[in-house]
Amino acid sequence: MQVLLKDIVALLLLQSLVVAAPEIALSQDTNAGQVRLSISQLIKSLPKDQIKEWISQNGGEWCNTQRAYDAKRALRYPNLPACPVEGPCDVPAMRDSLIPRTSDPIVTLRIKFNIFCNDDGSNCAATQARADAQLATLNAHFLPLRIQWTARTSFINSSQYRVYTDDEEYGIKTTYADQPDSQLNVFITSIESSYIGMGTFPWDPQALTSMGGIMLEAGVFGGNQGTLTHEIGHNLGLWHTFHGVSEVQLCGDCYERADKLNGNTTGDFCLDTDPTPLNYYCKPPVGNDPCSGLSWGPTDIQNYMGYSPDACWTEFSPQQWGRMHCWLNETLNGWRNCHPSALLAVANEKLVDTDHDGVPDDIDNCPLVFNPCQEDNNGNSVGDACDADIDGDGFQNASDNCPYAYNPDQLDSDGDSLGNACDNCPLVANASQSDVDANGIGDVCDPCTDTDQDGYGDPGYAATTCTLDNCPDISNPNQADADADRIGDVCDNCPSTFNSQQYDENQDGIGDACDGSLHIQSYLLPDAVNNTPYSYQFWAVGGIAPYRWQFISGDFPYGLTVNPDTVGTLTGTPNYSATFYFTIACADSDTPQRTDTLAMSLRVVEPPPPPPACGDADGSGNINISDVVYLVNHIFAGGLGPNPLALGDTDCDGTIDVADAVRLMVHIFGSVASPCTCK
């Protein structure tokens, strides 16, 4: 029998919710004879900042955009690569060329709020005042990237869709979607599922059809709500910030490592958003990236495309700005509200509008190409959408190394395929044009990459020569650091107590090291290797030393022992590979005594296989006649070569040829002690 999330929730929380919130209406399931709370009712009973975490803890996923897209893609394109390039906006140079500046004109987009009510017009999912407040919030969130929204609101009397379930998506959207090719439709109702928002990526074939748009739970619609901002981010081409870690294969080709290796072309395709695992809190995740071994670092808990609470969200990154503007140009141009007075062609059948962009042919600068905003970069009366030489410098757009900047000399001093006229580092190759502080100077040549504009550089940029910032995300020109832990006072959760890790177990904004309580800090134990000696020192903060340790309960790794009392170490040699879960307790020496317990896990893994040996051409782990056959097949029949090729280069001349096969055969039959004595 399939158990639904709402059934589990009703059984677990019915009693507590009836007591805590008696005003919630309960509906009677006459067939089952049971009282059942709806997901929407449960959501309304929760504090706003706990809704998203609660959904995920109970088996759901509050944003369903990625999961829905993965399901559609698997059905339509089962042989598609795991992490395909979705379009030109995945190209870093294209993305970065469209990062707007504060002097750029505002792009105005159309959005339609479809608010559902009962058949008689009662019990509407939201009021006009809430719609207005949500619009104001959207415009505040999108203003830094030079985007604003104009909204229309429709109140739809339909009891059928006043409470929505997943099997009704086709019906609600095909019935009530309003001109989806010219505006973003948002459907606001009570969602009976395990999520509260679901958008549509712009590269999805359904993006501009009635099946596109956004489904939104009414409980998270209104002023100072960020869920719609998050979902619109998806509709404008953004992935989750944790996409490259938690939504792809661990350490696979699509994985985004903590060291940002290939961060421009993996994960969320934005190098200026830190790689991160899924994180529900207003603090960085603890632990290390298992694929690079590095700490996750600060991450971007303030980014709208993460899963931290709305209270943490303050921004999109500049490269996310560029992606959104790129996808607007690529597929979503019809949403622009740039010619409100030019829509005569739509209203008046006598006016001819061949390309259906709302601009009559007789005044359209591209009458055969959809371009509602009539951009004309070089002022030659031919719109950019159909102008083969947009900047008028004599070079066709496809071959122009600066298609939007006049540069008839096509000078490209650093050879990165971007002309000096549009290159933010004309003397240093940087095809990505990354400029995280948006100062017009590329990161690879910026002597002070400074995202908070306080005169101190962000760590991690090789070209930076200015003093590094101890609070890179918060402006603090005085760089005050009272406890000398290299975390500036303005961003230090214990400004007077050394705590470089910044742990805050209860997320109250006061660090564990100074909140007056004892905290075990051993949140993530390093992996143990089977049949290999292991040692770990437990540690805690906030109490009076010495600390006393004790194993409380759980499934403990075979071969390991907790050394109790004041020792507090975990030592031994594990002899079984598995993940073990257990609880440790700690008590300090104060009066009265302070204590803490922590549930933790330890993974015991098998040792890595030994590196392949020279001569093991087929990678089987053994050197035998099969390796000779493998080399012969490669040399004479075009078969696969050794990987890496050095495994078959037994004579060390840098090539794979018949001499290597002969030398390997001589070794196998005993005349040469080693197939690769030259190495």
Backbone hydrogen bonds, N-H to C=O, Kabsch-Sander energy under -0.5 kcal/mol:
donor,donor_aa,acceptor,acceptor_aa,energy
4,L,2,Q,-0.6
8,I,4,L,-1.9
9,V,5,L,-2.7
10,A,6,K,-2.3
11,L,7,D,-2.0
12,L,8,I,-2.4
13,L,9,V,-2.8
14,L,10,A,-1.4
17,L,13,L,-2.5
18,V,14,L,-2.2
19,V,15,Q,-1.8
20,A,16,S,-2.6
21,A,17,L,-2.8
24,I,21,A,-1.9
27,S,36,R,-1.0
29,D,27,S,-0.5
29,D,34,Q,-2.3
30,T,28,Q,-1.0
33,G,29,D,-2.1
34,Q,29,D,-1.0
36,R,27,S,-1.8
42,L,38,S,-2.2
43,I,39,I,-2.6
44,K,40,S,-2.1
45,S,41,Q,-1.0
45,S,42,L,-0.6
46,L,42,L,-0.6
46,L,43,I,-1.4
50,Q,47,P,-2.2
51,I,47,P,-0.7
51,I,48,K,-0.7
54,W,50,Q,-2.5
55,I,51,I,-2.2
56,S,52,K,-1.9
57,Q,53,E,-2.5
58,N,54,W,-1.3
59,G,56,S,-1.5
60,G,55,I,-2.6
61,E,194,S,-1.5
64,N,62,W,-0.6
64,N,197,G,-2.8
68,A,64,N,-2.6
69,Y,65,T,-2.2
70,D,66,Q,-2.7
71,A,67,R,-1.9
72,K,68,A,-2.1
73,R,69,Y,-2.9
74,A,70,D,-2.4
75,L,71,A,-1.5
76,R,72,K,-2.6
77,Y,73,R,-3.1
80,L,77,Y,-1.8
86,E,84,P,-0.5
90,D,87,G,-2.0
91,V,88,P,-1.6
95,R,91,V,-2.5
96,D,92,P,-3.0
97,S,93,A,-1.7
98,L,94,M,-0.6
98,L,95,R,-1.3
99,I,96,D,-1.2
104,D,101,R,-1.8
107,V,146,R,-2.8
108,T,106,I,-0.6
109,L,148,Q,-2.9
110,R,335,W,-2.3
111,I,150,T,-2.3
112,K,184,L,-3.2
113,F,152,R,-2.8
114,N,112,K,-0.7
114,N,186,V,-3.3
115,I,113,F,-0.8
115,I,154,S,-2.8
116,F,114,N,-0.5
116,F,188,I,-2.1
117,C,156,I,-3.0
118,N,122,S,-3.0
121,G,118,N,-2.2
125,A,116,F,-2.4
131,A,127,T,-1.9
132,D,128,Q,-2.7
133,A,129,A,-2.2
134,Q,130,R,-2.5
135,L,131,A,-2.4
136,A,132,D,-2.2
137,T,133,A,-2.0
138,L,134,Q,-2.6
139,N,135,L,-2.6
140,A,136,A,-1.8
141,H,137,T,-2.3
142,F,138,L,-2.4
143,L,139,N,-1.1
145,L,142,F,-0.9
146,R,143,L,-2.4
147,I,142,F,-1.8
148,Q,107,V,-2.3
150,T,109,L,-2.6
152,R,111,I,-1.7
154,S,113,F,-2.8
156,I,115,I,-3.1
156,I,154,S,-0.7
157,N,155,F,-0.6
158,S,117,C,-2.4
158,S,156,I,-1.1
161,Y,158,S,-0.8
162,R,159,S,-0.8
163,V,159,S,-0.6
164,Y,190,S,-3.5
168,E,165,T,-2.3
169,E,166,D,-1.6
172,I,168,E,-2.7
173,K,169,E,-2.2
174,T,170,Y,-2.3
175,T,171,G,-1.5
176,Y,172,I,-1.7
177,A,173,K,-2.4
179,Q,177,A,-0.6
182,S,179,Q,-2.0
183,Q,179,Q,-0.8
184,L,110,R,-2.2
185,N,183,Q,-0.6
186,V,112,K,-2.9
187,F,214,I,-3.1
188,I,114,N,-2.9
188,I,186,V,-0.7
189,T,187,F,-0.6
189,T,216,L,-1.8
190,S,162,R,-1.6
191,I,189,T,-0.6
192,E,164,Y,-3.8
192,E,190,S,-0.6
193,S,191,I,-1.2
196,I,62,W,-2.6
197,G,62,W,-1.4
198,M,215,M,-2.0
204,D,201,F,-1.4
207,A,204,D,-2.5
209,T,206,Q,-1.8
212,G,209,T,-1.9
213,G,207,A,-0.5
214,I,185,N,-2.1
215,M,198,M,-2.4
216,L,187,F,-2.7
217,E,196,I,-2.8
218,A,189,T,-2.3
220,V,217,E,-1.8
221,F,218,A,-1.6
225,Q,222,G,-1.3
230,H,226,G,-2.3
231,E,227,T,-2.4
232,I,228,L,-2.8
233,G,229,T,-2.0
234,H,230,H,-1.4
235,N,231,E,-2.1
236,L,232,I,-1.8
237,G,234,H,-2.0
238,L,233,G,-2.4
241,T,305,M,-1.8
243,H,240,H,-1.5
245,V,242,F,-1.7
246,S,242,F,-2.7
247,E,242,F,-0.6
247,E,243,H,-1.2
252,G,249,Q,-2.2
255,Y,252,G,-1.3
256,E,244,G,-2.5
257,R,255,Y,-0.7
257,R,261,L,-0.5
260,K,257,R,-1.9
263,G,260,K,-2.3
265,T,262,N,-1.3
266,T,262,N,-0.5
267,G,254,C,-1.3
269,F,266,T,-2.2
273,T,270,C,-1.3
289,D,294,L,-3.6
293,G,289,D,-2.6
296,W,287,G,-1.7
301,I,299,T,-0.6
303,N,300,D,-1.8
304,Y,315,E,-2.0
306,G,303,N,-1.8
307,Y,279,N,-0.6
312,C,309,P,-2.0
313,W,309,P,-0.7
313,W,310,D,-1.1
314,T,302,Q,-3.1
315,E,302,Q,-1.9
321,W,317,S,-2.2
322,G,318,P,-2.2
323,R,319,Q,-2.1
324,M,320,Q,-2.3
325,H,321,W,-2.4
326,C,322,G,-2.3
327,W,323,R,-2.5
328,L,324,M,-2.0
329,N,325,H,-2.0
330,E,326,C,-2.2
331,T,327,W,-2.7
332,L,327,W,-1.6
335,W,332,L,-2.0
336,R,333,N,-1.7
337,N,108,T,-3.9
338,C,336,R,-0.6
342,A,339,H,-1.2
345,A,342,A,-0.9
345,A,358,G,-0.6
346,V,343,L,-0.9
347,A,343,L,-1.6
348,N,344,L,-2.7
349,E,347,A,-0.6
351,L,348,N,-1.7
355,D,367,P,-0.7
356,H,353,D,-1.4
361,D,352,V,-3.3
363,I,360,P,-1.8
364,D,360,P,-1.0
369,V,366,C,-1.5
374,Q,371,N,-1.5
378,N,390,I,-0.5
379,G,376,D,-1.1
383,G,365,N,-1.6
383,G,381,S,-0.6
384,D,375,E,-3.0
386,C,383,G,-1.6
387,D,383,G,-0.7
387,D,384,D,-0.6
388,A,386,C,-0.6
391,D,403,P,-0.6
392,G,389,D,-1.2
397,N,388,A,-3.1
399,S,396,Q,-1.2
400,D,396,Q,-1.4
405,A,402,C,-1.6
410,Q,407,N,-1.7
414,D,426,P,-0.6
415,G,412,D,-1.1
419,G,401,N,-1.5
420,N,411,L,-3.3
422,C,419,G,-1.8
423,D,419,G,-0.6
423,D,420,N,-0.7
424,N,422,C,-0.5
428,V,425,C,-1.4
433,Q,430,N,-1.6
438,A,435,D,-1.9
442,G,424,N,-1.7
442,G,440,G,-0.5
443,D,434,S,-3.1
445,C,442,G,-1.5
446,D,442,G,-0.9
450,D,448,C,-0.7
453,Q,450,D,-1.0
457,G,467,T,-2.3
458,D,449,T,-3.5
461,Y,458,D,-0.6
462,A,460,G,-0.5
464,T,461,Y,-1.5
465,T,447,P,-2.9
466,C,447,P,-1.5
469,D,457,G,-3.6
474,I,471,C,-1.4
479,Q,476,N,-1.9
483,D,495,P,-0.7
484,A,481,D,-1.3
488,G,470,N,-1.7
488,G,486,R,-0.5
489,D,480,A,-3.2
491,C,488,G,-1.6
492,D,488,G,-0.7
492,D,489,D,-0.7
493,N,491,C,-0.5
497,T,494,C,-1.7
502,Q,499,N,-1.2
507,Q,504,D,-1.4
511,G,493,N,-2.0
511,G,509,G,-0.5
512,D,503,Y,-2.6
514,C,511,G,-1.7
515,D,511,G,-0.6
515,D,512,D,-0.6
519,H,541,V,-2.7
521,Q,539,W,-2.9
522,S,539,W,-0.6
523,Y,521,Q,-2.2
525,L,601,S,-0.7
528,A,603,R,-2.4
530,N,605,V,-3.3
531,N,574,P,-3.2
532,T,529,V,-1.7
534,Y,572,G,-3.0
536,Y,570,L,-1.8
538,F,536,Y,-0.6
538,F,568,G,-2.5
541,V,519,H,-2.2
545,A,543,G,-0.6
548,R,587,A,-2.9
549,W,565,D,-2.6
550,Q,585,A,-2.0
552,I,583,T,-2.7
553,S,583,T,-1.0
555,D,581,Y,-2.8
556,F,554,G,-0.8
560,L,557,P,-1.8
561,T,571,T,-2.9
563,N,561,T,-0.6
563,N,569,T,-3.1
565,D,549,W,-2.0
567,V,564,P,-1.5
568,G,563,N,-1.5
569,T,563,N,-1.0
570,L,536,Y,-2.9
571,T,561,T,-2.4
571,T,569,T,-0.5
572,G,534,Y,-1.4
573,T,559,G,-1.4
575,N,558,Y,-1.5
578,A,576,Y,-0.6
578,A,604,V,-0.6
580,F,578,A,-0.5
580,F,602,L,-2.8
582,F,600,M,-2.3
583,T,553,S,-2.9
584,I,598,L,-2.1
585,A,550,Q,-3.0
586,C,596,D,-2.7
587,A,548,R,-2.2
588,D,594,R,-2.4
589,S,544,I,-2.8
596,D,586,C,-2.2
598,L,584,I,-2.4
600,M,582,F,-3.0
602,L,580,F,-2.3
604,V,578,A,-3.1
604,V,602,L,-0.6
605,V,528,A,-3.0
605,V,603,R,-0.6
615,G,647,L,-3.1
616,D,613,A,-2.4
617,A,615,G,-2.0
619,G,616,D,-1.5
624,N,622,N,-0.6
627,D,624,N,-1.7
628,V,624,N,-0.8
629,V,625,I,-2.2
630,Y,626,S,-2.2
631,L,627,D,-2.2
632,V,628,V,-2.6
633,N,629,V,-2.6
634,H,630,Y,-1.8
635,I,631,L,-2.8
636,F,632,V,-2.9
637,A,632,V,-0.5
637,A,633,N,-1.5
638,G,634,H,-0.7
639,G,633,N,-2.1
647,L,644,P,-1.9
648,G,645,L,-2.0
649,D,645,L,-0.6
650,T,648,G,-1.8
652,C,649,D,-1.2
657,D,655,T,-0.6
660,D,657,D,-1.2
661,A,657,D,-1.1
662,V,658,V,-2.4
663,R,659,A,-2.3
664,L,660,D,-2.1
665,M,661,A,-2.1
666,V,662,V,-2.3
667,H,663,R,-2.0
668,I,664,L,-2.3
669,F,665,M,-1.9
670,G,667,H,-1.6
671,S,666,V,-2.0
672,V,666,V,-0.7
677,T,674,S,-0.7
679,K,676,C,-2.0
